[in-house]
Amino acid sequence: MEKDSKIYIAGHTGMVGSSIVRQLELEGYSNLVRRTSQELDLTSQQAVSAFFQEEKPEFVFLAAAKVGGIEANNTYRAQFLYENLMIQNNVIHQSYVHGVKKLMFLASSCIYPKLSPQPIKESYLLSGKLESTNEPYAIAKIAGVKLCENYNCQYGCNFISVMPTNLYGPNDNYDLETAHVLPALLRKFHEAKIQFDRTGQSEPVELWGTGAPLREFLHVDDLAKACFYLMKTYQGNTSVNIGTGQDISIKELAETIRKIVGFKGKLIWNEDKPDGTPRKLLDVSLVHSLGWKHQIELLEGIAEVYKNKFKNQDA
Ligand SMILES: NC(=O)c1ccc[n+]([C@@H]2O[C@H](COP(=O)([O-])OP(=O)(O)OC[C@H]3O[C@@H](n4cnc5c(N)ncnc54)[C@H](OP(=O)(O)O)[C@@H]3O)[C@@H](O)[C@H]2O)c1
């Protein structure tokens, strides 16, 4: 990838795509191609074919997808399967047809089997049953990984894929109906703090489950650095795990966020609600051996996100 290479970032308005754009610009890449979903609906085969014909990008980061938390995944099951399959099929196939030199597909750690041994190695993909709430999303993403692998095998393409863990950072989704756990906690605590500061009291913040499950979180700017690094240095059919290799309980995460936000009211755990998978931690030895390691520690990352997103704002 040269400084003047033409690079298409599919999904550049999203949390991951926008971070990849910032990273590329920081590294001096300026020949970047971007389209919003309004300008180019990636589920349309015809539109994507015309776009590749016109733009002929040399490199592609495929970070466009229908993404959401448990609730959204479970409610919009057909859309998660259909839209993600269509987006991937179109972008990956047209990248092959138009001779893209290299493509990176953004998969996700939620596509590993529900009861994977921990930490999760790349080789555990397709070794067991999926979590039912996000099965449609996972099936689509697995198809994307397999498309890359098999276009490499049959057509000699250079398409790679990565498996990021749970992400947080600038441009995250704070809509409580569709958000992932970390941004949802930030918003809930922030809104409760505003109420507490104004009135001296607030409704308790209610969180689901026992808080016992263990999860891993990576700042999206660290992910973008990894994507850039692997795009330049890695070639192969193994979809590379990207994470910190460290996990934290949801209870500890909630307490950390409560402290960062400065909420002094009550926090209750609704233990009638399900906990979900007890632990989800990636084995990151492959990406470490390839020469990348995360730099932003969780406390520092969350504090920065909170400051930039919420501080001095009334939610
Ligand atoms: N967020 C996480 O924690 C996480 C963790 C692991 C992996 N990932 C992976 O990273 C990738 C990006 O996730 P994200 O968190 O950045 O998602 P996001 O913030 O929701 O962004 C999604 C992007 O996809 C675009 N998009 C969606 N449907 C489209 C369509 N039909 N046509 C064109 N563009 C479309 C959106 O464009 P518009 O804004 O223009 O509509 C937006 O730019 C996904 O593949 C996801 O699986 C995310």
The ligand as an SDF file (V2000), in Angstrom:
LIG
                    3D

 48 52  0  0  0  0  0  0  0  0999 V2000
  -18.4850   -2.1750   17.3520 N   0  0  0  0  0  0  0  0  0  0  0  0
  -17.8980   -3.2530   17.8180 C   0  0  0  0  0  0  0  0  0  0  0  0
  -17.7740   -3.4550   19.0390 O   0  0  0  0  0  0  0  0  0  0  0  0
  -17.3050   -4.2610   16.8710 C   0  0  0  0  0  0  0  0  0  0  0  0
  -16.6350   -5.3680   17.4150 C   0  0  0  0  0  0  0  0  0  0  0  0
  -16.1000   -6.3070   16.5510 C   0  0  0  0  0  0  0  0  0  0  0  0
  -16.2280   -6.1540   15.1880 C   0  0  0  0  0  0  0  0  0  0  0  0
  -16.8750   -5.0740   14.6820 N   0  0  0  0  0  0  0  0  0  0  0  0
  -17.0220   -5.0050   13.2160 C   0  0  0  0  0  0  0  0  0  0  0  0
  -16.5670   -3.7650   12.6970 O   0  0  0  0  0  0  0  0  0  0  0  0
  -17.3800   -3.3800   11.5880 C   0  0  0  0  0  0  0  0  0  0  0  0
  -17.8790   -1.9650   11.7700 C   0  0  0  0  0  0  0  0  0  0  0  0
  -18.5690   -1.8490   12.9870 O   0  0  0  0  0  0  0  0  0  0  0  0
  -18.9240   -0.4120   13.6200 P   0  0  0  0  0  0  0  0  0  0  0  0
  -19.0320   -0.6080   15.0850 O   0  0  0  0  0  0  0  0  0  0  0  0
  -18.0160    0.6230   13.0600 O   0  0  0  0  0  0  0  0  0  0  0  0
  -20.4010   -0.2010   13.0390 O   0  0  0  0  0  0  0  0  0  0  0  0
  -21.2170    1.1840   12.8960 P   0  0  0  0  0  0  0  0  0  0  0  0
  -20.6200    2.2440   13.7320 O   0  0  0  0  0  0  0  0  0  0  0  0
  -22.6370    0.8110   13.0900 O   0  0  0  0  0  0  0  0  0  0  0  0
  -20.9920    1.5670   11.3630 O   0  0  0  0  0  0  0  0  0  0  0  0
  -21.5580    0.8290   10.3430 C   0  0  0  0  0  0  0  0  0  0  0  0
  -21.1520    1.4130    9.0190 C   0  0  0  0  0  0  0  0  0  0  0  0
  -21.7020    0.5940    8.0010 O   0  0  0  0  0  0  0  0  0  0  0  0
  -22.3430    1.4200    7.0450 C   0  0  0  0  0  0  0  0  0  0  0  0
  -23.4600    0.7160    6.4390 N   0  0  0  0  0  0  0  0  0  0  0  0
  -24.4170   -0.0340    7.0520 C   0  0  0  0  0  0  0  0  0  0  0  0
  -25.2990   -0.4980    6.1540 N   0  0  0  0  0  0  0  0  0  0  0  0
  -24.8950   -0.0390    4.9290 C   0  0  0  0  0  0  0  0  0  0  0  0
  -25.3910   -0.1610    3.6160 C   0  0  0  0  0  0  0  0  0  0  0  0
  -26.4940   -0.8760    3.3370 N   0  0  0  0  0  0  0  0  0  0  0  0
  -24.7310    0.4720    2.6140 N   0  0  0  0  0  0  0  0  0  0  0  0
  -23.6210    1.1970    2.8830 C   0  0  0  0  0  0  0  0  0  0  0  0
  -23.0780    1.3410    4.1040 N   0  0  0  0  0  0  0  0  0  0  0  0
  -23.7240    0.7360    5.1160 C   0  0  0  0  0  0  0  0  0  0  0  0
  -22.8240    2.6500    7.8130 C   0  0  0  0  0  0  0  0  0  0  0  0
  -22.9780    3.7120    6.8930 O   0  0  0  0  0  0  0  0  0  0  0  0
  -23.9780    4.9790    7.1200 P   0  0  0  0  0  0  0  0  0  0  0  0
  -23.5950    5.6000    8.4350 O   0  0  0  0  0  0  0  0  0  0  0  0
  -23.7050    5.8660    5.9620 O   0  0  0  0  0  0  0  0  0  0  0  0
  -25.3620    4.4020    7.1460 O   0  0  0  0  0  0  0  0  0  0  0  0
  -21.6500    2.8440    8.7850 C   0  0  0  0  0  0  0  0  0  0  0  0
  -20.6460    3.5850    8.1680 O   0  0  0  0  0  0  0  0  0  0  0  0
  -18.5100   -4.4130   11.4900 C   0  0  0  0  0  0  0  0  0  0  0  0
  -18.2080   -5.3150   10.4790 O   0  0  0  0  0  0  0  0  0  0  0  0
  -18.4890   -5.0970   12.8280 C   0  0  0  0  0  0  0  0  0  0  0  0
  -18.8690   -6.4470   12.7140 O   0  0  0  0  0  0  0  0  0  0  0  0
  -17.4230   -4.1160   15.4790 C   0  0  0  0  0  0  0  0  0  0  0  0
  1  2  1  0
  2  3  2  0
  2  4  1  0
  4  5  1  0
  4 48  2  0
  5  6  2  0
  6  7  1  0
  7  8  2  0
  8  9  1  0
  8 48  1  0
  9 10  1  0
  9 46  1  0
 10 11  1  0
 11 12  1  0
 11 44  1  0
 12 13  1  0
 13 14  1  0
 14 15  2  0
 14 16  1  0
 14 17  1  0
 17 18  1  0
 18 19  2  0
 18 20  1  0
 18 21  1  0
 21 22  1  0
 22 23  1  0
 23 24  1  0
 23 42  1  0
 24 25  1  0
 25 26  1  0
 25 36  1  0
 26 27  1  0
 26 35  1  0
 27 28  2  0
 28 29  1  0
 29 30  1  0
 29 35  2  0
 30 31  1  0
 30 32  2  0
 32 33  1  0
 33 34  2  0
 34 35  1  0
 36 37  1  0
 36 42  1  0
 37 38  1  0
 38 39  2  0
 38 40  1  0
 38 41  1  0
 42 43  1  0
 44 45  1  0
 44 46  1  0
 46 47  1  0
M  CHG  2   8   1  16  -1
M  END
$$$$
